Amino acid sequence: MPSFSWSVWRGLALALLPVTMALEDQASVLEDWRDVWLFRFFLNVLGYATIVVPGYLLIRYFKRIGYLETGRGLCFPVIKACVFGSESKSGPLDDPSAPPRNEAESSSSTRQALKLLFCAVGLQTSYLTWGVLQERVMTRSYGAVEGGAGERFTDSQFLVFMNRILALTVAGLCCALFKQPRHAAPMYKYSFASLSNILSSWCQYEALKYISFPTQVLAKASKVIPVMLMGKMVSRKSYEYWEYFTAALISVGVSLFLLSSAGHKHPSTVTTFSGVVILGGYIVFDSFTSNWQDSLFRYKMSSVQMMFGVNLFSCLFTVGSLLEQGALFQSLAFMARHAEFAFHAVLLSVCSACGQLFIFYTIGQFGAAVFTIIMTLRQAMAILLSCFLYGHAVSVAGGLGIAVVFLALFLRVYARSRMKKSKKPAGQTPVQKV
């Protein structure tokens, strides 16, 4: 009997061994899939869909039943603001949160120079620090000791959430403390820009796992091309010949840099196919964001109100997706284990929020042309700083490509300023937007 029992158990164990191995293989495959960026991307999109789809159905329902004419009760003002707004549009508007441009022009040259220095230092400090921290968080380990590898933070969506919640707080305080125009746009329209904005930010963080930071900066500089294409499709814009010429120059410069990086032996400068695809996603989503926000500015609103509305939906989407995936508490646990990461994540958010405020102030005081020059210089300095801190190697051809890109960007700024001066009627202040 004991021998029989032993043989039975042995037979059952042998029979179950393939099943156990298959389950272990499935678990490892699932874990591998979670490491694939495309899987995580669709998982995030699925999380956003659980909020977008019910919201879309509710908006359709309220419009179909004519709620604006028949609705009453405590919820009526909220539903009216979210679904209908005032539906009154106006022409482009100078940001009321910024001082008038003519006041800035009439002040002393010394005061103007100090203001310009303040804006330049603020923008450079905010975004250079943000770029260095971004690369540190996504490409380096935390908690590494001698003989140990440490652990890397991998959830880009949590970093997007951290950035957006602080930006929402800052924008809310600005709206509460400073007088803003009466809000007219239906709130749900911010969700389009919000979705594309968080997806572009996710791609921006995720791309650093596959490509070098200098490559990412150059790709961001070349987004002029898809922005022009998106402007034609979304806003029916037309462009001058010099805009097409400079866009072609940017393409040549980026191609030179990417081809030189692809053939380099240094592992940090290798541009992978996944990195190129993710960067393409970033450029497409970011191009849509800017054009959709441009169309929203037809409503009478300030830049701070735009910042609040977009970040409000961004927080809603990201926190919902993080909770559904169980990633929010995992990221918070990682933050609790590594105080250095917690400091970096908070500082990233502070730099992002302060950078947005500096953008609005700089454009309000000096216009978009000066702002573009400052940010172009910032991109060049970011490449140099990244190469110095993280050891990225750039070949002669790559350096030539970088020079061509920034030459084209400065040509765009110069040509645009000349065009605006020639078209500006006497005594009229031009409207500037991001």
GUTI-319411 format. One record per residue: x, y, z of N, C-alpha, C in turn; residue in one letter. Coordinates in steps of 0.001 Angstrom, whole numbers, plus 500000, padded with zeros to 6 digits. Each point is the difference from the previous one (the first is absolute). Example, Ala and Ser with C-alpha at 12.3 -4.5 7.8 and 13.67 -1.06 7.14 Angstrom:
residues 2
513190494310507800499110501190500000500900501200500000A/499650501050499280500820501190500060499230501090500730S/
END
This chain:
residues 434
500816498777500000499184501223500000500846501267500000M/501041500097500893500829501191499952500684500182498658P/500462498884499414500670500127498703499032500457498926S/498739499500500118498983500423499042499723501505500133F/499876500451501274499732501418500227501137500858499456S/501235499526500232501149500763499503499999500099498486W/499657498885499344499987500010498538498886500896499463S/498849500007500736498900500868499567500395501472500103V/500567500358501166500403501386500190501087500422499009W/500899499060499731501067500304499061499424500240498603R/499016499149499643499373500169498693499262501321499888G/499291500390501088499294501277499985500972501188499897L/501103499883500708500996501076499963500586500151498603A/500309498847499378500543500055498652498975500559499008L/498716499642500244498957500499499108499795501505500149A/500138500495501239499784501422500245501222500854499692L/501163499354499822501228500763499772499918500885498752L/499511499491498857499879500882498831499057501177500229P/498888499743500755499047501074500282500659501082500841V/500765499564501034500686500970500859501010500811499215T/500763499290499138500988500715499193499322500978499037M/498850499594499456499272500871499083499511501261500719A/499500499815501251499549501153500766501147500946500312L/501162499426500342501168500831500269500432500758498737E/499921499301498852500345500663498742499037501142499693D/498684499751500267499010501050499756500249501212500892Q/500363499729501273500271501103500922501206500809499536A/501052499275499526501180500719499527499699500778498734S/499163499410499114499623500704498772499215501258500337V/499055499878500986499222501165500400500899501087500562L/500988499563500820500935500974500560500823500660498901E/500393499208498985500737500576498879499141501001499235D/498715499684499828499121500909499280499870501324500728W/500012499954501326499905501239500769501233500875499824R/501079499407499534501217500766499739500020500596498604D/499034499620499174499935500521498628499248501330500012V/500605501016499425499405501342500058498642500060499310W/499824499231498921498733500038499267498861499449500860L/500305498958500784498988499437500898499604501020501062F/500995500671500579499705501006501020499235501179499404R/500330500351498765499294501099499337498514499676499854F/499694498812499488498595499624499820499294499810501337F/500738499566501028499416499876501327499601501376500535L/500857501003499767499670501362500416498794500528499233N/499995499773498684498892500482499170498691499343500429V/500060498706500344498801499297500476499488500634501293L/500937500387500883499596500670501231499332501335499726G/500538500768499041499374501280499648498621499788499376Y/499867498909499244498721499719499330498881499747501005A/500340499429501167498965499749501012499431501302500561T/500686501098499789499491501309500417499418500755498804I/500667499897498857499583500758498814498664499498499452V/499851498682499893498782499444499379498743500339500797V/499957499757501333498799500429500742499765501510499918P/501089500785500030499841501446499884499415500406498662G/500466499350498931499479500287498664498514499654499918Y/499601498861500561498588499595499968499120500966500794L/500516500492501138499233500963500790499824501318499241L/501061500457499339499911501248499238498987499866498872I/500053498860499297499026499754498930498578499985500552R/499832499385501167498658499897500602499461501382500367Y/500825500831500678499531501316500421499693500888498799F/500766499888498926499724500795498810498765499501499267K/499802498686500022498856499428499272498674500362500655R/499964500043501332498734500286500691499758501505500155I/500950500830499501499830501445500138500064500473501439G/500968499483500745500088500291501433500179501489500267Y/500633500718499087500254501430500201498687500776500114L/498949499549499294498706500688500041499094499442501096E/500126498726500320499054499366500928500585499692501369T/501320500012500132500626499583501252499836501002501125G/499907499491501209499895500825501199500690499268501145R/500102500674501153500515499340501185501419500424500341G/500541499378501056501320500360500493501110499667499005L/499810498937499218501042499564499062500000500792498696C/498991500827499800499886500697498716501211500879499681F/500504500848500931501169500834499647501237499182499638P/500191498865500724501182499166499730499892499355498624V/498829499423499712499807499335498706500064501015498869I/499453501195500215500043501045498966501446500397499697K/500797500171501055501396500410499792500816498901499334A/499747498740500374500792498886499464499607499632498580C/498697500051499692499509499491498719499758501110498983V/499467501145500451499575501026499055500873501253500025F/500396500449501174500708501262500104499086501138499578G/500582501116499592499162501093499499499934499990498481S/500899499194499367500055499851498543500194501334499271E/500543500994500708500277501284499340501490500079499702S/500334500215498750501395500062499590500360501436499624K/501264500296500182500504501315499610501319499819499284S/500551501071499517501297499939499341501106499746500990G/501243499856499511501121499768500889500133501119501019P/500448499617501177500032500921501128501364499988500633L/500528501166500329501223500051500787499720499429501371D/500974499333500590499844499389501308499761501084501046D/498810500014500665499731501050500969500822499847501265P/500586498840500212500805499808501199501372500635499873S/500363500435498771501299500622499769499833501508499823A/501023500772500340499922501450499816499880500361498532P/499381501140499670499863500399498603501362500207499358P/500068499645498701501268500113499294500449501459499885R/499069500956499800500407501385499832500597500574501275N/499537499483501170500583500416501266501445499531500094E/500223498755499515501360499466500036500910500796499074A/499468500399498842500826500719499043500341501418500473E/499131500584500837500225501366500431500926500101501203S/500305498883500662500875500042501156501443500193499565S/500873500277500968501395500311499699500708498789499414S/501067500264499235500751498911499375500700499135501042S/500454500625501099500664499214501058499014499041500643T/498813500500500270498983499138500609499610498869499057R/499895500322498715499672498970499015501106498948499907Q/501241500462500068501122499055499950499994499076501210A/499664500552501167499930499167501210498850498994499901L/498877500440499444498868499087499818500365498872499037K/500686500374498915500408498990499025500983499006500624L/500920500508500796500945499126500687499280499068500966L/499017500550500719499212499189500932499266498877499262F/499391500337498858499265498992499224500951498931499455C/501137500454499457500948499049499418500559499054501054A/500395500558501154500544499161501076498929499050500535V/498781500510500155498921499149500502499694498844499067G/499893500287498701499723498941499023501144499002499910L/501237500517499945501158499102499886500132499126501239Q/499856500599501179500133499231501242498921498937500111T/498766500386499730498881499055500135500153498821499050S/500228500289498714499975498926499014501315499239499871Y/501129500640500296501253499240500023500011499027501175L/499551500467501167499895499108501162499015498877499718T/498878500350499385498993498998499664500561498939499053W/500773500426498983500579499051499054501016499074500645G/500870500562500857501007499174500683499332498990500919V/498991500430500749499294499096500907499229498932499234L/499413500387498882499254499040499186500897498853499561Q/501187500329499523500931498953499575500495499187501190E/500227500655501138500459499286501198498962498981500471R/498733500406500042498950499124500526499771498798499092V/500026500209498678499619498935499079501158499098499583M/501243500408500225501127499208499479500957499515501080T/499810500384501264500919499599501055499251499270501110R/500734499196500760499404499212501083500020500778501304S/499129499586500916499933500566501346500316498906501019Y/500636500400501072500317499058501070501142499069499682G/500813500308499004501115499132499636501119500126501033A/500505498856500454501131499951500916501118499222499333V/501129499896500650501132499276499429499621498539499762E/500167499564498768499652498629499640498541499795499680G/499154501038500147498577499867499702499600500911498855G/498957499591499292499567500761498826498978501070500347A/499368499903501192498929500932500331498751499686499188G/499032500888500006498778499808499204499637501289499282E/499454499815498813499618501137499177498507500267500112R/499652501273499873498592500368499947499549499936498549F/498891499309499747499597499732498615498651500591499607T/499209500492500960498640500437499685499987501476499600D/500041500259498701500010501374499495498700500732500322S/498890499257500068498710500633500229499930500645501384Q/500664499415500980499998500584501343500716501345499999F/501088500109499243500707501274499908499129501058499325L/499231499586498979499067500926499351498965500486501013V/499483499071500806499013500356501027500584500993501009F/501231499764500438500646500902500957500141501408499412M/500428500072498739500142501308499351498666500732499895N/498964499256499631498709500641499732499303500453501277R/500135499260501077499265500376501215500593501266500615I/501310500173499896500596501240500510499660501170499082L/500019499766498681499620501059499060498550500413500206A/499131499029500292498588500303500284499883500876501241L/500770499678501037499966500789501239500459501437499748T/501098500147499261500531501344499704498996500801499174V/499429499368498968499031500706499149498749500366500789A/499554499109500893498829500295500826500232501186500917G/501190500077500591500333501135500861500030501299499204L/500565499946498783500044501197499161498600500466499620C/499127499052499678498618500356499643499264500601501192C/500327499504501207499326500495501196500530501370500434A/501288500244499790500621501227500507499933501166499024L/499965499683498685500007501059498992498707499966499186F/499549501177499615498749500096499260500147499370498630K/499038499162499631499999499308498714498725500348499239Q/500019499898498674498760500233499235498959498930500301P/498757500331499786498921499042500226500181498804499085R/499917498812500594500277498786499229498832499663499085H/500302499673498741498942499759499022500038498614499379A/501171499393499908500131498721499280499381498853500790A/499320499065499335499547498773500681501209499241500552P/499934499575501248501158499404500652500480498735499291M/499079499239499423500402498727499407500973500192498832Y/500003501194499401500893500228498860501471500013500404K/500273500260501280501375499914500465500516498561499981Y/499093499031500064500417498603500108500756499537498757S/499706500567498826500700499617498778501485500373500092F/500240501266500382501383500444500173500672499265501156A/499220499689501025500556499303501161500467498600499639S/499181499267499243500380498639499591501269500009499160L/500033500871498998501185500046499154501216500494500781S/499773500878500987501099500528500799500621498933500901N/499173499202500665500564498971500885500630498869499188I/499455499717498817500611498973499156501342500475499452L/500088501281499638501287500524499514501024500021501128S/499568500349501210500921500000501142500460498588500331S/499070499038499928500364498600500248501043499542498982W/499781500324498745500965499634498958501352500657500248C/499974501224500499501242500726500249500837499295501069Q/499361499569501083500713499266501044500412498611499506Y/499074499320499347500245498611499589501112499903498965E/500116500997499141501001499962498932501423499942500546A/500212500556501193501349500024500575500497498606500380L/499108499020500021500436498625500251500665499400498763K/499807500617498850500461499419498739500955500892499216Y/499966501305500239500849500911499229500712500949500952I/501000500695499482500734500955500821499219501307500119S/500309500758501038499341501282500227500269500998498864F/501247500105499479500209500906498862499115499674498801P/499796498710499735499113499606498898498584500477500259T/499549499862501245498652500434500341499838501509499828Q/501003500759500427499918501462499884499917500423498536V/500812499377499147499960500349498577498664499615499367L/499463498855500414498695499594499467498923500998500415A/500080500504501229499040501007500454500158501299499213K/501259500335499663500219501200499195499410499853498604A/499953498772499499499495499773498646498486499850499945S/499319500203501135498542499851499984499315501124499231K/500795500984499551499456501068499152499285499398498795V/500555498930499441499449499405498776498618499407500250I/499835499076500983498647499478500240499029501045500522P/500517501038500708499107501075500438499406500713498791V/500816500222498975499503500627498779498970499103499309M/500293498698499932499056499075499369498688499949500779L/500107499929501356498803499960500826499233501308499896M/500722501122499866499336501287499841499185500073498727G/500513499381498942499247499962498741498721499171500140K/500124498865500723498846499096500118498976500500501014M/500479500464501193499089500372501081499484501424499840V/500924500952499735499627501414499980499951500608498609S/500268499210498944499975500491498615500941501197499809R/501206499905500578500953501096499905500784499912498696K/500517501159499560500905500044498853501360500514500478S/501072499615499322501349500335500435500786500648498866Y/501012500786500395500852500688499045501084499068499478E/500664500415498920501032499161499391501185499795500941Y/500338501049500783501147499872500899499725499001501124W/498731499811500346499666499014501024500245498579499483E/499671499773498733500284498688499408501514499792499851Y/500723501071499643501449499899499830500688499643501322F/499650500702501073500619499722501295499588498628500536T/498775499574499716499576498662500402500833498932499300A/500307500237498710500852499052499263501416499991500571A/500527501181500379501318500068500621500042499212501308L/498948500134500798499917499259501263500017498505499733I/499276499560498979499976498574499659501393499498499626S/500732500803499219501359499624499603500905499891501226V/499921500993500896500845499982501194499711498830500910G/498726499716500230499626498865500855500445498688499362V/499846499879498684500426498775499309501505499785500139S/500776501075499859501452499890500181500352499499501388L/499344500562501007500301499606501379499606498548500257F/498801499610499544499521498640500254500859498964499284L/500411500290498765500831499051499252501373499856500652L/500562501099500499501301499906500668499887499271501330S/498868500165500699499808499316501277499785498515499806S/499310499633498927499701498587499764501265499192499769A/501018500626499405501213499258499713501040500082501090G/499679500662501126500984500176501062500000498804500935H/501137499718500562500132498826500855499561500247501430K/499957501255500420499667500287501387498558499602500289H/499730499193501037498650499494500215498982501073500329P/500438501120500591499032501017500382499499500811498821S/500638499888498839499561500776498845499299499147498956T/499762498739500305499327499124499048498521500373499928V/499515500260498814498598500323499779499274498737499540T/499133499468500822499291498781499657498716500330499248T/499449498951499365498762500176499257498865500414500933F/499928499379501186498954500353500964500099501468500391S/501227500480500210500175501400500361499511500939498924G/500273499662498741499545500833498880498475500020499928V/499373498836500193498533499926499948499380500811501133V/500563499872501213499465500743501143500169501501499791I/501151500410499460500202501414499704499000500501498957L/499724499145498998498979500360499017498652500222500659G/499662499123500960498754500175500749499992501297500781G/501130500322500638500098501262500746499735501193499093Y/500632500004498824499880501140499095498562500150499502I/499356498878499660498615500053499505499062500510501094V/500105499418501204499111500414501086500233501455500395F/501267500413500058500309501373500406499534500998498937D/500104499619498735499529500875498924498497500210500093S/499275498916500296498556500131500149499666500882501194F/500739499845501112499722500782501208500074501492499715T/501092500434499360500179501431499752498933500550499065S/499619499231498985498986500487499061498611500006500629N/499706499005500837498684499982500659499894501145501015W/501092500250500753499995501117500933499848501321499250Q/500625500098498841499877501199499193498543500244499606D/499286498923499653498582500150499656499161500341501230S/500401499503501183499259500316501220500154501465500397L/501107500615499634500221501398500347499030500932499279F/499201499458499081498959500828499386498937500375501021R/499884499197501060499176500393501129500777501024500820Y/499279500833500692500651501033500799500557499369501271K/501288499697499994500625499378501170501452500441500096M/500565499855501189501406500310500206500825498722499907S/501310500158499899500891498842499951499947499194501285S/499798500685501121499918499291501285498732499146500053V/498897500515499456498777499186499944500192498780499109Q/500714500187498885500320498871499139500841498976500765M/500993500475500721500873499126500788499187499216501038M/499050500669500657499178499341501007499103498934499375F/499310500357498909499065499063499385500681498749499480G/501128500164499308500712498850499442500551499115501111V/500590500605501027500588499213501079498948499335500879N/498814500587500079498916499373500755499643498643499409L/499794499950498694499683498726499350501205499058499994F/501202500556499901501196499161500021500115499246501323S/499737500702501099500024499338501316498923498927500082C/498824500301499500498896499032500038500338498747499207L/500521500166498793500338498852499158501129499163500598F/501073500665500423501178499255500462499747499295501324T/499335500658500940499755499341501287499022498843499829V/499017500148499098499084498886499736500717498803499409G/500865500248499013500743498908499371500976499355500975S/500673500807500812500951499449500976499301499128501032L/498821500421500452499248499209500985499506498693499386L/499534500053498764499507498786499345501117498975499801E/501213500468499729501130499092499793500672499592501306Q/499630500663501098500679499746501267501387500591500054G/500307500924499071501351500549499907500214501195500914A/498912500645500446500155501178500840500686499653501315L/499514498944500657500567499626501297501387499374499848F/500244499340498875501343499478499745501002501149499851Q/499598501036499292500894501150499813500215500739501317S/498934500126500794500148500643501303500910499183500914L/499910498657499892500890499136500788501451500174499553A/500215500117498693501346500251499488500518501342500527F/499117500985500036500380501316500520500364499917501476M/499252499168500760500295499844501423501323499265500222A/500343499072499093501259499249500149501213500858499642R/499797500950499073501137500771499506499715501493500153H/500538500582501040499772501424500268500572500872498887A/501085499538499368500602500770498911499034500105498827E/499317498901499693499018500033498920498845500937500350F/499543499969501251498918500884500418500390501464499800A/501231500333500347500484501372499809500044500360498522F/500498499078499167500085500256498564498617500163499377H/499045499160500408498655500065499424499316501320500362A/500153500425501251499396501269500416500675501171499289V/501327499963499894500722501081499336499649500073498510L/499804498829499369499535499966498609498685500751499851L/499069499736500917498690500636499933500099501498500232S/500849500417500953500174501426500281500568500718498774V/501024499393499375500602500607498812498995500104498863C/499173498972499823499002500017498931498965501101500218S/499495500117501242498982501010500299500577501414499903A/501187500207500564500630501328499925500335500361498558C/500433499005499222500312500250498603498796500501499224G/498812499425500270498792500457499313499678501449500345Q/500176500378501270499743501384500397500995500957499343L/501260499587499903500989500838499326499674500156498518F/499447498951499401499598500093498586498949501098499818I/498954499965500838498932500993499872500524501417500239F/500859500161501015500512501334500334500911500525498888Y/500861499136499474500936500432498953499258500423498743T/499020499218499584499243500348498797499200501279500225I/499434500162501209499250501209500299500862501250499981G/501269499881500420500877501159500080500735500281498691Q/500472498967499327500907500197498865499528499378498691F/498940499187500038499503499397498777500574498626499726G/499408499345499012500360498616499705501378499868499370A/500460501032499261501294499899499323501146499902501011A/499995500886500998501040499963501036499925498698500777V/498776499572500312499824498729500724500588498836499203F/499756499977498692500504498912499163501526499983499976T/500621501189499940501462500069500016500548499427501305I/499392500382501122500459499500501306499875498485500075I/498863499467499533499785498557500084500880499233499016M/500322500616498869500917499360499063501397499903500596T/500444501077500637501287499963500704499972498958501115L/498860499893500656499870498994501070500178498588499461R/499449499718498832500150498664499417501456499687499678Q/500715500998499452501417499798499696500803499770501277A/499713500785501031500698499835501275499654498669500656M/498759499532499817499596498713500576500800498854499393A/500258500068498688500808498962499346501423500007500552I/500601501190500104501359500106500521500081499512501449L/499013500378500802499999499605501411499823498494500152L/499130499412499194499790498557500054501259499236499584S/500649500477498939501242499352499558501081500087501074C/500050501122500711501007500178501053499706499126501216F/498728499960500426499658499274501233499906498493499805L/499471499574498844499714498582499812500860499334498928Y/500981500710499467500987499383499124499513499623498623G/499029500721499445499561499712498629501064500484499011H/500345499135499071500995500359498985499292500501498737A/500480501101499439499434500568498773501107500085498955V/499782499399498829500996500013498935500000501350499285S/500943500161499059500082501244499221498730500198499179V/499528498907499361498760500094499205498812500325500891A/499981499399501206498921500293500937500018501448500436G/501214500536500268500123501415500361499550500916498885G/500318499624498746499545500783498854498483499987499909L/499387498831500250498540499908499975499361500890501054G/500596500026501212499483500864501065500080501463499578I/501144500383499398500181501384499561498975500388498939A/499718499093499057499018500278498946498610500198500594V/499636499158500970498680500102500629499827501355500671V/500977500404500792499853501258500732500146501214499090F/500770499877498934500039501068499007498623500193499374L/499339498899499658498657500080499418499008500612500979A/500119499645501288499083500560501001500180501507500137L/501265500466500005500235501439500085499538500723498736F/500136499355498839499490500590498765498488500171500058L/499311499014500587498538500095500140499622501189500874R/500713500162501120499697501118500899500229501340499299V/501126500102499291500332501248499302498970500320498914Y/499661498979499188499047500235498908498616500347500542A/499612499348501063498679500278500570499928501412500559R/501064500437500686499994501361500547499971501042498884S/500707499750498911499983500921498854498612500080499373R/499360498825499880498665499969499403498997500767500865M/500103499844501312499052500673500888500204501507499993K/501257500422499910500262501444499955499447500619498720K/500108499264498884499512500544498727498488500031499922S/499337499056500741498533499932499942499328500813501093K/500760500417501022499414500681501153499581501428499650K/498710500344500108499568501374499760500512500927501096P/500086501261499691500520500959500976499096500061501221A/500629499973501173499265500120501261499301498749500448G/500134498883499288499313498759500371500976499044500649Q/499605499442501111500842499033500701499639498599499546T/500948499222499517499685498666499512499653499062501144P/499156499035499705499614498992500984500983498851499923V/500523499583501137500969498898500038499398498843500785Q/500224498797499496499550498804500714501103498966499970K/499909499038500931500994498929500066499913499155498740V/
END
